Amino acid sequence: MKLDLSLIANNINYIGAMVLFIIGLYTVLTHSNLIKKIIGINIMETSIFLFFVSIGYVKGAVAPILDPSTGEKIFVNPLPAAMILTGIVVAVSITAFSLSIIIKIHEAYGTIELDEIMKIRSVEVDE
């Protein structure tokens, strides 16, 4: 099987989105620090944003502004960009909420390491 570099170059945005998602997923699954888990989730969210914006891109297309004097042209789909704006707002809100919960967890347990929190909780249940 011959590797076609033009295929990779034409789909670099999709490949980048997949790599970012895998990096974020790996971070979430392998780290016990809650802050690192949130960073991994943010990396995964960013990869989804890149993927959706890449879907809306059309080579040689123009902005979706109708001008009768220019005639018919191919336009870029504005829907993915609008959806991503909403997604960014939701992602920032979830991140802020998660960080506030981590602050409360740190106040209650004195740590943000998930393994240590589970040990503390198991000791509390045994007593």
C-alpha positions in Angstrom: 0.0 0.0 0.0 1.6 3.3 -1.1 1.3 6.3 1.2 -0.2 9.2 -0.7 1.1 12.4 0.9 -1.5 14.6 -0.9 -4.2 12.6 0.9 -2.6 13.4 4.2 -2.1 17.0 3.3 -5.7 17.4 2.2 -7.1 15.9 5.4 -4.6 17.4 7.9 -7.4 19.1 9.8 -9.2 15.8 10.4 -6.0 14.0 11.3 -5.1 16.8 13.7 -8.5 16.6 15.3 -8.2 12.9 15.8 -4.8 13.2 17.3 -5.9 15.9 19.7 -8.9 13.9 20.8 -6.7 10.8 21.5 -4.3 13.0 23.5 -7.2 14.4 25.5 -8.7 11.0 26.1 -5.3 9.5 27.1 -4.9 12.4 29.6 -8.3 11.8 31.1 -7.8 8.0 31.4 -4.3 8.0 32.8 -4.0 10.9 35.3 -5.5 10.8 38.7 -5.1 14.6 39.2 -8.5 16.3 38.7 -7.0 19.4 37.1 -5.2 17.3 34.6 -8.5 15.5 33.8 -10.2 18.8 33.1 -7.3 19.8 30.9 -7.7 16.5 29.0 -11.4 17.2 28.6 -10.7 20.7 27.3 -8.2 19.2 24.7 -11.0 16.8 23.6 -13.4 19.7 23.2 -10.9 21.7 21.2 -10.5 18.7 18.8 -14.2 18.6 18.3 -14.3 22.3 17.5 -11.5 21.8 15.0 -13.4 18.9 13.4 -16.6 20.9 13.0 -14.9 23.9 11.6 -13.0 21.7 9.1 -16.3 20.2 8.0 -17.7 23.6 7.1 -14.6 24.6 5.1 -15.0 24.6 1.3 -11.9 25.2 -0.9 -12.3 28.2 -3.1 -15.5 29.3 -1.4 -16.4 32.8 -0.2 -18.1 34.1 2.9 -21.9 33.6 2.9 -22.8 37.2 2.1 -25.1 37.5 -0.9 -24.2 40.2 -3.4 -26.3 40.2 -6.6 -23.6 41.9 -8.7 -21.1 39.0 -8.2 -23.3 36.3 -9.5 -23.5 32.8 -8.2 -20.6 31.5 -6.2 -19.8 28.6 -3.9 -20.3 29.7 -0.2 -18.8 28.4 3.0 -21.3 26.8 5.3 -21.8 29.2 8.2 -23.7 26.7 10.4 -20.6 24.9 11.9 -19.0 28.1 12.9 -22.2 29.2 14.6 -22.5 25.9 16.4 -18.9 26.2 17.5 -19.5 29.6 19.1 -22.2 28.0 21.2 -20.0 25.1 22.0 -17.2 27.3 23.2 -19.5 29.1 25.6 -20.8 25.7 26.9 -17.2 24.4 27.2 -16.0 27.5 29.2 -19.0 27.2 31.5 -18.5 23.6 32.2 -14.8 24.2 32.8 -15.5 27.0 35.3 -18.1 24.8 37.0 -15.7 21.9 37.2 -12.9 24.0 38.6 -15.3 25.3 41.3 -16.2 21.8 42.2 -12.5 20.9 42.5 -12.0 23.8 44.9 -14.8 22.3 47.1 -13.3 18.9 46.8 -9.9 20.2 47.9 -11.5 22.0 50.9 -13.2 18.8 51.9 -10.4 16.3 51.4 -7.2 18.4 51.3 -6.2 16.9 47.9 -7.2 16.8 44.3 -5.7 13.4 43.5 -8.5 11.0 42.8 -6.6 8.0 44.2 -6.1 9.7 47.6 -9.7 10.9 47.7 -10.9 7.3 47.1 -8.7 6.0 49.9 -10.0 8.7 52.3 -13.6 7.8 51.3 -13.0 4.1 51.9 -11.6 4.8 55.3 -14.6 7.0 56.2 -17.0 4.2 55.1 -15.2 1.5 57.1 -15.5 3.5 60.3 
